[in-house]
Amino acid sequence: KSYAFQAGTANASASPKGRKPVCKIIELTYLQPHLDAIAKILYEDSDPASMQTLEDIELRVREQLQAHVSPALGNFLSTQSAARAQAELVRVLLSRASSKSAAGLKSQGHSGEKTTCHKS
């Protein structure tokens, strides 16, 4: 059985001529094997006999998304957001420390230019 997501069916970000931008095609190409694996796992966790109508299938997909996929995405995104915020904080602190260090050198009469000493 094929569990493949049809990339061309839902095209919210289509170009005026109906073609996806190249980056979206590349993203979907990378994403597709992962989507297929998730679909297979969720399908194997379902009772095919209980999914006889489109409504049954939609309800089961929604249940599984809410139970498994959405929490995992939420955890991933919050972790990424926290990591990004921490990286920005480090960048700001390093920038401030560098500015204070440069200001301290200038107040001591150093121009900030490199000087070389030559032995005679």
N, CA, C and O atoms as CSV, one atom per row, in Angstrom:
chain,resi,resn,atom,element,x,y,z
A,1,LYS,N,N,0.837,-1.193,0.000
A,1,LYS,CA,C,0.000,0.000,0.000
A,1,LYS,C,C,0.870,1.240,0.000
A,1,LYS,O,O,1.990,1.235,0.510
A,2,SER,N,N,0.344,2.287,-0.572
A,2,SER,CA,C,1.071,3.550,-0.605
A,2,SER,C,C,0.465,4.497,0.420
A,2,SER,O,O,-0.750,4.684,0.474
A,3,TYR,N,N,1.322,5.081,1.219
A,3,TYR,CA,C,0.878,6.035,2.224
A,3,TYR,C,C,1.349,7.429,1.852
A,3,TYR,O,O,1.347,8.331,2.689
A,4,ALA,N,N,1.750,7.610,0.615
A,4,ALA,CA,C,2.418,8.838,0.191
A,4,ALA,C,C,1.468,10.029,0.199
A,4,ALA,O,O,0.308,9.939,-0.204
A,5,PHE,N,N,1.992,11.112,0.659
A,5,PHE,CA,C,1.320,12.401,0.593
A,5,PHE,C,C,1.492,12.916,-0.825
A,5,PHE,O,O,2.612,12.945,-1.335
A,6,GLN,N,N,0.433,13.314,-1.456
A,6,GLN,CA,C,0.534,13.824,-2.818
A,6,GLN,C,C,0.872,15.304,-2.763
A,6,GLN,O,O,0.017,16.137,-2.464
A,7,ALA,N,N,2.124,15.619,-3.054
A,7,ALA,CA,C,2.628,16.978,-2.925
A,7,ALA,C,C,1.855,17.969,-3.781
A,7,ALA,O,O,1.737,19.133,-3.400
A,8,GLY,N,N,1.336,17.557,-4.901
A,8,GLY,CA,C,0.664,18.497,-5.782
A,8,GLY,C,C,-0.788,18.753,-5.441
A,8,GLY,O,O,-1.413,19.582,-6.103
A,9,THR,N,N,-1.362,18.099,-4.456
A,9,THR,CA,C,-2.786,18.232,-4.194
A,9,THR,C,C,-3.146,19.480,-3.403
A,9,THR,O,O,-4.113,20.162,-3.743
A,10,ALA,N,N,-2.410,19.787,-2.383
A,10,ALA,CA,C,-2.679,20.972,-1.575
A,10,ALA,C,C,-1.540,21.942,-1.827
A,10,ALA,O,O,-0.402,21.688,-1.431
A,11,ASN,N,N,-1.840,23.046,-2.481
A,11,ASN,CA,C,-0.769,23.938,-2.905
A,11,ASN,C,C,-1.082,25.363,-2.495
A,11,ASN,O,O,-1.429,26.196,-3.332
A,12,ALA,N,N,-0.960,25.643,-1.201
A,12,ALA,CA,C,-1.284,26.962,-0.682
A,12,ALA,C,C,-0.276,28.009,-1.116
A,12,ALA,O,O,-0.626,29.183,-1.236
A,13,SER,N,N,0.972,27.611,-1.357
A,13,SER,CA,C,2.000,28.584,-1.692
A,13,SER,C,C,2.386,28.498,-3.169
A,13,SER,O,O,3.550,28.684,-3.525
A,14,ALA,N,N,1.421,28.220,-4.007
A,14,ALA,CA,C,1.709,28.047,-5.427
A,14,ALA,C,C,2.089,29.371,-6.067
A,14,ALA,O,O,1.643,30.437,-5.644
A,15,SER,N,N,2.911,29.281,-7.083
A,15,SER,CA,C,3.250,30.457,-7.862
A,15,SER,C,C,2.044,30.790,-8.727
A,15,SER,O,O,1.119,29.981,-8.814
A,16,PRO,N,N,2.022,31.954,-9.371
A,16,PRO,CA,C,0.862,32.318,-10.181
A,16,PRO,C,C,0.497,31.286,-11.245
A,16,PRO,O,O,-0.680,31.138,-11.572
A,17,LYS,N,N,1.469,30.578,-11.785
A,17,LYS,CA,C,1.182,29.581,-12.813
A,17,LYS,C,C,0.874,28.211,-12.214
A,17,LYS,O,O,0.733,27.241,-12.959
A,18,GLY,N,N,0.765,28.105,-10.880
A,18,GLY,CA,C,0.414,26.848,-10.249
A,18,GLY,C,C,1.587,25.944,-9.958
A,18,GLY,O,O,1.387,24.813,-9.516
A,19,ARG,N,N,2.812,26.403,-10.190
A,19,ARG,CA,C,3.987,25.585,-9.898
A,19,ARG,C,C,4.558,25.980,-8.554
A,19,ARG,O,O,4.561,27.154,-8.185
A,20,LYS,N,N,5.045,24.981,-7.820
A,20,LYS,CA,C,5.670,25.244,-6.521
A,20,LYS,C,C,7.048,25.836,-6.728
A,20,LYS,O,O,7.751,25.464,-7.667
A,21,PRO,N,N,7.444,26.765,-5.852
A,21,PRO,CA,C,8.819,27.259,-5.913
A,21,PRO,C,C,9.785,26.100,-5.688
A,21,PRO,O,O,9.450,25.131,-5.006
A,22,VAL,N,N,10.977,26.201,-6.258
A,22,VAL,CA,C,11.964,25.123,-6.180
A,22,VAL,C,C,12.250,24.744,-4.737
A,22,VAL,O,O,12.368,23.556,-4.434
A,23,CYS,N,N,12.367,25.724,-3.825
A,23,CYS,CA,C,12.684,25.391,-2.433
A,23,CYS,C,C,11.586,24.526,-1.817
A,23,CYS,O,O,11.888,23.637,-1.020
A,24,LYS,N,N,10.338,24.759,-2.161
A,24,LYS,CA,C,9.249,23.934,-1.626
A,24,LYS,C,C,9.346,22.508,-2.161
A,24,LYS,O,O,9.087,21.550,-1.431
A,25,ILE,N,N,9.716,22.366,-3.423
A,25,ILE,CA,C,9.864,21.036,-4.002
A,25,ILE,C,C,10.987,20.286,-3.298
A,25,ILE,O,O,10.848,19.104,-2.982
A,26,ILE,N,N,12.101,20.975,-3.052
A,26,ILE,CA,C,13.234,20.345,-2.361
A,26,ILE,C,C,12.833,19.972,-0.939
A,26,ILE,O,O,13.156,18.882,-0.467
A,27,GLU,N,N,12.127,20.879,-0.250
A,27,GLU,CA,C,11.683,20.584,1.116
A,27,GLU,C,C,10.765,19.368,1.134
A,27,GLU,O,O,10.910,18.496,1.991
A,28,LEU,N,N,9.833,19.302,0.209
A,28,LEU,CA,C,8.920,18.159,0.161
A,28,LEU,C,C,9.656,16.879,-0.190
A,28,LEU,O,O,9.314,15.810,0.314
A,29,THR,N,N,10.662,16.975,-1.047
A,29,THR,CA,C,11.453,15.797,-1.399
A,29,THR,C,C,12.172,15.259,-0.173
A,29,THR,O,O,12.246,14.046,0.025
A,30,TYR,N,N,12.703,16.160,0.653
A,30,TYR,CA,C,13.380,15.758,1.886
A,30,TYR,C,C,12.367,15.237,2.902
A,30,TYR,O,O,12.629,14.266,3.611
A,31,LEU,N,N,11.223,15.883,2.965
A,31,LEU,CA,C,10.207,15.576,3.971
A,31,LEU,C,C,9.434,14.298,3.655
A,31,LEU,O,O,8.990,13.596,4.564
A,32,GLN,N,N,9.275,14.000,2.376
A,32,GLN,CA,C,8.418,12.892,1.961
A,32,GLN,C,C,8.734,11.553,2.629
A,32,GLN,O,O,7.806,10.896,3.101
A,33,PRO,N,N,9.999,11.110,2.694
A,33,PRO,CA,C,10.273,9.819,3.344
A,33,PRO,C,C,9.854,9.807,4.820
A,33,PRO,O,O,9.416,8.778,5.337
A,34,HIS,N,N,9.986,10.934,5.482
A,34,HIS,CA,C,9.592,11.016,6.889
A,34,HIS,C,C,8.071,10.963,7.020
A,34,HIS,O,O,7.538,10.307,7.915
A,35,LEU,N,N,7.382,11.659,6.119
A,35,LEU,CA,C,5.913,11.613,6.132
A,35,LEU,C,C,5.411,10.200,5.857
A,35,LEU,O,O,4.459,9.735,6.483
A,36,ASP,N,N,6.064,9.524,4.914
A,36,ASP,CA,C,5.677,8.148,4.610
A,36,ASP,C,C,5.871,7.235,5.813
A,36,ASP,O,O,5.028,6.384,6.097
A,37,ALA,N,N,6.986,7.415,6.521
A,37,ALA,CA,C,7.262,6.581,7.700
A,37,ALA,C,C,6.241,6.848,8.801
A,37,ALA,O,O,5.758,5.916,9.444
A,38,ILE,N,N,5.917,8.110,9.016
A,38,ILE,CA,C,4.912,8.461,10.033
A,38,ILE,C,C,3.564,7.874,9.651
A,38,ILE,O,O,2.876,7.286,10.485
A,39,ALA,N,N,3.189,8.034,8.393
A,39,ALA,CA,C,1.901,7.501,7.926
A,39,ALA,C,C,1.825,5.993,8.123
A,39,ALA,O,O,0.794,5.467,8.542
A,40,LYS,N,N,2.909,5.306,7.824
A,40,LYS,CA,C,2.926,3.845,7.978
A,40,LYS,C,C,2.753,3.448,9.444
A,40,LYS,O,O,1.984,2.540,9.761
A,41,ILE,N,N,3.468,4.128,10.329
A,41,ILE,CA,C,3.364,3.828,11.765
A,41,ILE,C,C,1.944,4.086,12.256
A,41,ILE,O,O,1.372,3.260,12.968
A,42,LEU,N,N,1.375,5.231,11.879
A,42,LEU,CA,C,0.021,5.563,12.329
A,42,LEU,C,C,-1.008,4.610,11.729
A,42,LEU,O,O,-1.986,4.257,12.388
A,43,TYR,N,N,-0.794,4.194,10.484
A,43,TYR,CA,C,-1.715,3.247,9.853
A,43,TYR,C,C,-1.670,1.906,10.582
A,43,TYR,O,O,-2.707,1.302,10.856
A,44,GLU,N,N,-0.455,1.448,10.891
A,44,GLU,CA,C,-0.315,0.161,11.577
A,44,GLU,C,C,-0.890,0.209,12.987
A,44,GLU,O,O,-1.204,-0.832,13.564
A,45,ASP,N,N,-1.029,1.405,13.545
A,45,ASP,CA,C,-1.602,1.587,14.884
A,45,ASP,C,C,-3.121,1.722,14.819
A,45,ASP,O,O,-3.768,1.929,15.846
A,46,SER,N,N,-3.689,1.606,13.630
A,46,SER,CA,C,-5.127,1.787,13.448
A,46,SER,C,C,-5.800,0.471,13.098
A,46,SER,O,O,-5.164,-0.465,12.614
A,47,ASP,N,N,-7.083,0.423,13.351
A,47,ASP,CA,C,-7.893,-0.736,12.970
A,47,ASP,C,C,-8.561,-0.415,11.634
A,47,ASP,O,O,-9.493,0.388,11.591
A,48,PRO,N,N,-8.096,-1.033,10.539
A,48,PRO,CA,C,-8.680,-0.728,9.222
A,48,PRO,C,C,-10.182,-0.959,9.160
A,48,PRO,O,O,-10.884,-0.284,8.407
A,49,ALA,N,N,-10.680,-1.905,9.943
A,49,ALA,CA,C,-12.115,-2.191,9.930
A,49,ALA,C,C,-12.930,-1.031,10.485
A,49,ALA,O,O,-14.102,-0.872,10.145
A,50,SER,N,N,-12.308,-0.220,11.340
A,50,SER,CA,C,-13.036,0.912,11.928
A,50,SER,C,C,-12.971,2.153,11.038
A,50,SER,O,O,-13.549,3.188,11.371
A,51,MET,N,N,-12.275,2.054,9.918
A,51,MET,CA,C,-12.148,3.208,9.023
A,51,MET,C,C,-12.804,2.878,7.686
A,51,MET,O,O,-12.116,2.646,6.692
A,52,GLN,N,N,-14.113,2.858,7.665
A,52,GLN,CA,C,-14.855,2.484,6.467
A,52,GLN,C,C,-15.279,3.694,5.639
A,52,GLN,O,O,-15.456,3.586,4.425
A,53,THR,N,N,-15.440,4.830,6.284
A,53,THR,CA,C,-15.882,6.021,5.563
A,53,THR,C,C,-14.810,7.098,5.657
A,53,THR,O,O,-13.890,7.017,6.472
A,54,LEU,N,N,-14.949,8.104,4.807
A,54,LEU,CA,C,-14.020,9.221,4.836
A,54,LEU,C,C,-14.063,9.905,6.207
A,54,LEU,O,O,-13.035,10.340,6.727
A,55,GLU,N,N,-15.253,9.994,6.778
A,55,GLU,CA,C,-15.390,10.599,8.113
A,55,GLU,C,C,-14.625,9.785,9.164
A,55,GLU,O,O,-13.953,10.363,10.018
A,56,ASP,N,N,-14.720,8.460,9.108
A,56,ASP,CA,C,-13.983,7.593,10.042
A,56,ASP,C,C,-12.471,7.833,9.923
A,56,ASP,O,O,-11.755,7.935,10.919
A,57,ILE,N,N,-12.019,7.917,8.676
A,57,ILE,CA,C,-10.586,8.124,8.437
A,57,ILE,C,C,-10.157,9.493,8.976
A,57,ILE,O,O,-9.130,9.606,9.645
A,58,GLU,N,N,-10.938,10.518,8.684
A,58,GLU,CA,C,-10.608,11.867,9.159
A,58,GLU,C,C,-10.562,11.932,10.681
A,58,GLU,O,O,-9.672,12.560,11.255
A,59,LEU,N,N,-11.517,11.284,11.327
A,59,LEU,CA,C,-11.535,11.290,12.795
A,59,LEU,C,C,-10.307,10.578,13.357
A,59,LEU,O,O,-9.694,11.053,14.313
A,60,ARG,N,N,-9.949,9.441,12.763
A,60,ARG,CA,C,-8.780,8.686,13.245
A,60,ARG,C,C,-7.497,9.468,13.023
A,60,ARG,O,O,-6.631,9.501,13.898
A,61,VAL,N,N,-7.367,10.097,11.863
A,61,VAL,CA,C,-6.179,10.904,11.581
A,61,VAL,C,C,-6.088,12.052,12.578
A,61,VAL,O,O,-5.017,12.324,13.120
A,62,ARG,N,N,-7.202,12.723,12.818
A,62,ARG,CA,C,-7.210,13.834,13.778
A,62,ARG,C,C,-6.823,13.353,15.178
A,62,ARG,O,O,-6.038,14.006,15.865
A,63,GLU,N,N,-7.368,12.220,15.594
A,63,GLU,CA,C,-7.018,11.654,16.915
A,63,GLU,C,C,-5.518,11.386,17.016
A,63,GLU,O,O,-4.883,11.726,18.014
A,64,GLN,N,N,-4.965,10.777,15.981
A,64,GLN,CA,C,-3.547,10.431,16.006
A,64,GLN,C,C,-2.659,11.671,15.950
A,64,GLN,O,O,-1.629,11.735,16.621
A,65,LEU,N,N,-3.061,12.651,15.148
A,65,LEU,CA,C,-2.294,13.897,15.102
A,65,LEU,C,C,-2.267,14.570,16.471
A,65,LEU,O,O,-1.219,15.019,16.934
A,66,GLN,N,N,-3.427,14.633,17.107
A,66,GLN,CA,C,-3.496,15.279,18.422
A,66,GLN,C,C,-2.757,14.487,19.494
A,66,GLN,O,O,-2.177,15.073,20.409
A,67,ALA,N,N,-2.772,13.183,19.390
A,67,ALA,CA,C,-2.139,12.350,20.415
A,67,ALA,C,C,-0.630,12.220,20.234
A,67,ALA,O,O,0.106,12.154,21.219
A,68,HIS,N,N,-0.162,12.183,18.987
A,68,HIS,CA,C,1.246,11.862,18.754
A,68,HIS,C,C,2.032,12.966,18.049
A,68,HIS,O,O,3.095,13.375,18.516
A,69,VAL,N,N,1.509,13.439,16.937
A,69,VAL,CA,C,2.278,14.345,16.087
A,69,VAL,C,C,2.342,15.756,16.666
A,69,VAL,O,O,3.427,16.330,16.772
A,70,SER,N,N,1.215,16.313,17.035
A,70,SER,CA,C,1.200,17.693,17.545
A,70,SER,C,C,2.075,17.878,18.789
A,70,SER,O,O,2.832,18.847,18.848
A,71,PRO,N,N,2.002,16.987,19.785
A,71,PRO,CA,C,2.888,17.165,20.944
A,71,PRO,C,C,4.374,17.090,20.566
A,71,PRO,O,O,5.189,17.845,21.096
A,72,ALA,N,N,4.721,16.183,19.652
A,72,ALA,CA,C,6.117,16.059,19.239
A,72,ALA,C,C,6.576,17.323,18.510
A,72,ALA,O,O,7.685,17.805,18.739
A,73,LEU,N,N,5.726,17.857,17.635
A,73,LEU,CA,C,6.076,19.102,16.950
A,73,LEU,C,C,6.189,20.260,17.945
A,73,LEU,O,O,7.102,21.080,17.850
A,74,GLY,N,N,5.270,20.319,18.883
A,74,GLY,CA,C,5.315,21.371,19.897
A,74,GLY,C,C,6.590,21.315,20.718
A,74,GLY,O,O,7.218,22.343,20.972
A,75,ASN,N,N,6.971,20.115,21.134
A,75,ASN,CA,C,8.219,19.966,21.897
A,75,ASN,C,C,9.421,20.381,21.067
A,75,ASN,O,O,10.305,21.083,21.558
A,76,PHE,N,N,9.458,19.955,19.819
A,76,PHE,CA,C,10.573,20.296,18.942
A,76,PHE,C,C,10.659,21.803,18.741
A,76,PHE,O,O,11.732,22.392,18.874
A,77,LEU,N,N,9.538,22.421,18.424
A,77,LEU,CA,C,9.544,23.858,18.159
A,77,LEU,C,C,9.895,24.664,19.403
A,77,LEU,O,O,10.609,25.661,19.305
A,78,SER,N,N,9.407,24.252,20.572
A,78,SER,CA,C,9.747,24.995,21.785
A,78,SER,C,C,11.224,24.827,22.125
A,78,SER,O,O,11.856,25.763,22.614
A,79,THR,N,N,11.775,23.648,21.870
A,79,THR,CA,C,13.208,23.422,22.095
A,79,THR,C,C,14.027,24.282,21.147
A,79,THR,O,O,15.014,24.895,21.556
A,80,GLN,N,N,13.625,24.330,19.887
A,80,GLN,CA,C,14.326,25.155,18.903
A,80,GLN,C,C,14.241,26.630,19.271
A,80,GLN,O,O,15.224,27.361,19.156
A,81,SER,N,N,13.075,27.061,19.711
A,81,SER,CA,C,12.888,28.458,20.096
A,81,SER,C,C,13.765,28.809,21.292
A,81,SER,O,O,14.379,29.875,21.326
A,82,ALA,N,N,13.822,27.917,22.267
A,82,ALA,CA,C,14.659,28.153,23.450
A,82,ALA,C,C,16.133,28.193,23.070
A,82,ALA,O,O,16.880,29.028,23.581
A,83,ALA,N,N,16.558,27.302,22.181
A,83,ALA,CA,C,17.956,27.276,21.746
A,83,ALA,C,C,18.301,28.558,20.993
A,83,ALA,O,O,19.385,29.112,21.175
A,84,ARG,N,N,17.387,29.031,20.151
A,84,ARG,CA,C,17.601,30.264,19.408
A,84,ARG,C,C,17.700,31.455,20.360
A,84,ARG,O,O,18.553,32.325,20.186
A,85,ALA,N,N,16.823,31.490,21.369
A,85,ALA,CA,C,16.844,32.576,22.348
A,85,ALA,C,C,18.144,32.557,23.149
A,85,ALA,O,O,18.719,33.609,23.431
A,86,GLN,N,N,18.601,31.369,23.511
A,86,GLN,CA,C,19.853,31.257,24.265
A,86,GLN,C,C,21.031,31.696,23.400
A,86,GLN,O,O,21.929,32.382,23.887
A,87,ALA,N,N,21.042,31.315,22.139
A,87,ALA,CA,C,22.128,31.718,21.237
A,87,ALA,C,C,22.140,33.235,21.069
A,87,ALA,O,O,23.209,33.844,21.032
A,88,GLU,N,N,20.972,33.844,20.968
A,88,GLU,CA,C,20.885,35.298,20.841
A,88,GLU,C,C,21.388,35.981,22.109
A,88,GLU,O,O,22.082,36.994,22.031
A,89,LEU,N,N,21.047,35.437,23.270
A,89,LEU,CA,C,21.519,35.994,24.535
A,89,LEU,C,C,23.039,35.934,24.611
A,89,LEU,O,O,23.677,36.909,25.008
A,90,VAL,N,N,23.614,34.822,24.243
A,90,VAL,CA,C,25.073,34.671,24.250
A,90,VAL,C,C,25.704,35.673,23.296
A,90,VAL,O,O,26.713,36.295,23.625
A,91,ARG,N,N,25.111,35.832,22.107
A,91,ARG,CA,C,25.640,36.783,21.131
A,91,ARG,C,C,25.620,38.203,21.693
A,91,ARG,O,O,26.598,38.937,21.550
A,92,VAL,N,N,24.527,38.593,22.325
A,92,VAL,CA,C,24.406,39.934,22.901
A,92,VAL,C,C,25.414,40.122,24.032
A,92,VAL,O,O,26.073,41.159,24.105
A,93,LEU,N,N,25.538,39.133,24.909
A,93,LEU,CA,C,26.485,39.242,26.019
A,93,LEU,C,C,27.919,39.331,25.520
A,93,LEU,O,O,28.708,40.120,26.041
A,94,LEU,N,N,28.263,38.534,24.523
A,94,LEU,CA,C,29.615,38.594,23.953
A,94,LEU,C,C,29.862,39.940,23.278
A,94,LEU,O,O,30.958,40.493,23.367
A,95,SER,N,N,28.857,40.456,22.614
A,95,SER,CA,C,28.986,41.754,21.954
A,95,SER,C,C,29.209,42.852,22.988
A,95,SER,O,O,30.053,43.727,22.794
A,96,ARG,N,N,28.457,42.809,24.081
A,96,ARG,CA,C,28.614,43.803,25.155
A,96,ARG,C,C,29.988,43.685,25.800
A,96,ARG,O,O,30.640,44.693,26.070
A,97,ALA,N,N,30.425,42.462,26.044
A,97,ALA,CA,C,31.734,42.259,26.663
A,97,ALA,C,C,32.836,42.765,25.742
A,97,ALA,O,O,33.807,43.364,26.204
A,98,SER,N,N,32.694,42.532,24.467
A,98,SER,CA,C,33.680,43.000,23.504
A,98,SER,C,C,33.701,44.522,23.453
A,98,SER,O,O,34.774,45.122,23.385
A,99,SER,N,N,32.529,45.157,23.486
A,99,SER,CA,C,32.440,46.618,23.468
A,99,SER,C,C,33.070,47.217,24.717
A,99,SER,O,O,33.803,48.202,24.631
A,100,LYS,N,N,32.792,46.629,25.879
A,100,LYS,CA,C,33.368,47.127,27.135
A,100,LYS,C,C,34.883,46.961,27.138
A,100,LYS,O,O,35.603,47.835,27.621
A,101,SER,N,N,35.364,45.857,26.609
A,101,SER,CA,C,36.797,45.603,26.544
A,101,SER,C,C,37.474,46.628,25.647
A,101,SER,O,O,38.527,47.160,25.999
A,102,ALA,N,N,36.885,46.908,24.499
A,102,ALA,CA,C,37.447,47.894,23.574
A,102,ALA,C,C,37.414,49.283,24.196
A,102,ALA,O,O,38.364,50.051,24.047
A,103,ALA,N,N,36.320,49.615,24.897
A,103,ALA,CA,C,36.218,50.922,25.544
A,103,ALA,C,C,37.259,51.056,26.644
A,103,ALA,O,O,37.819,52.137,26.829
A,104,GLY,N,N,37.527,49.994,27.371
A,104,GLY,CA,C,38.537,50.006,28.431
A,104,GLY,C,C,39.927,50.225,27.880
A,104,GLY,O,O,40.721,50.952,28.479
A,105,LEU,N,N,40.238,49.617,26.757
A,105,LEU,CA,C,41.546,49.794,26.127
A,105,LEU,C,C,41.720,51.233,25.640
A,105,LEU,O,O,42.799,51.807,25.784
A,106,LYS,N,N,40.672,51.817,25.067
A,106,LYS,CA,C,40.761,53.190,24.576
A,106,LYS,C,C,40.950,54.168,25.727
A,106,LYS,O,O,41.682,55.150,25.596
A,107,SER,N,N,40.286,53.902,26.867
A,107,SER,CA,C,40.421,54.805,28.010
A,107,SER,C,C,41.812,54.723,28.623
A,107,SER,O,O,42.227,55.629,29.345
A,108,GLN,N,N,42.525,53.654,28.345
A,108,GLN,CA,C,43.897,53.499,28.845
A,108,GLN,C,C,44.915,53.996,27.827
A,108,GLN,O,O,46.117,53.824,28.026
A,109,GLY,N,N,44.455,54.607,26.745
A,109,GLY,CA,C,45.367,55.175,25.772
A,109,GLY,C,C,45.725,54.262,24.622
A,109,GLY,O,O,46.561,54.625,23.795
A,110,HIS,N,N,45.135,53.114,24.542
A,110,HIS,CA,C,45.382,52.211,23.428
A,110,HIS,C,C,44.443,52.567,22.290
A,110,HIS,O,O,43.249,52.777,22.501
A,111,SER,N,N,44.982,52.633,21.096
A,111,SER,CA,C,44.155,53.016,19.950
A,111,SER,C,C,43.379,51.851,19.380
A,111,SER,O,O,42.444,52.041,18.603
A,112,GLY,N,N,43.756,50.664,19.757
A,112,GLY,CA,C,43.094,49.496,19.211
A,112,GLY,C,C,43.807,48.965,17.992
A,112,GLY,O,O,43.475,47.892,17.488
A,113,GLU,N,N,44.805,49.725,17.505
A,113,GLU,CA,C,45.574,49.253,16.361
A,113,GLU,C,C,46.638,48.296,16.836
A,113,GLU,O,O,47.138,48.417,17.954
A,114,LYS,N,N,46.983,47.351,15.997
A,114,LYS,CA,C,48.023,46.388,16.352
A,114,LYS,C,C,49.383,47.070,16.250
A,114,LYS,O,O,49.641,47.819,15.308
A,115,THR,N,N,50.225,46.814,17.198
A,115,THR,CA,C,51.577,47.330,17.155
A,115,THR,C,C,52.542,46.170,17.173
A,115,THR,O,O,52.259,45.118,17.747
A,116,THR,N,N,53.666,46.365,16.553
A,116,THR,CA,C,54.676,45.313,16.532
A,116,THR,C,C,55.950,45.839,17.161
A,116,THR,O,O,56.285,47.013,17.006
A,117,CYS,N,N,56.632,45.013,17.840
A,117,CYS,CA,C,57.886,45.371,18.471
A,117,CYS,C,C,59.004,44.733,17.674
A,117,CYS,O,O,58.928,43.560,17.309
A,118,HIS,N,N,60.036,45.506,17.407
A,118,HIS,CA,C,61.185,44.995,16.672
A,118,HIS,C,C,62.370,44.957,17.597
A,118,HIS,O,O,62.633,45.936,18.296
A,119,LYS,N,N,63.081,43.879,17.624
A,119,LYS,CA,C,64.298,43.794,18.445
A,119,LYS,C,C,65.440,44.471,17.717
A,119,LYS,O,O,65.561,44.346,16.499
A,120,SER,N,N,66.280,45.189,18.450
A,120,SER,CA,C,67.408,45.861,17.828
A,120,SER,C,C,68.668,45.043,17.974
A,120,SER,O,O,69.729,45.456,17.507
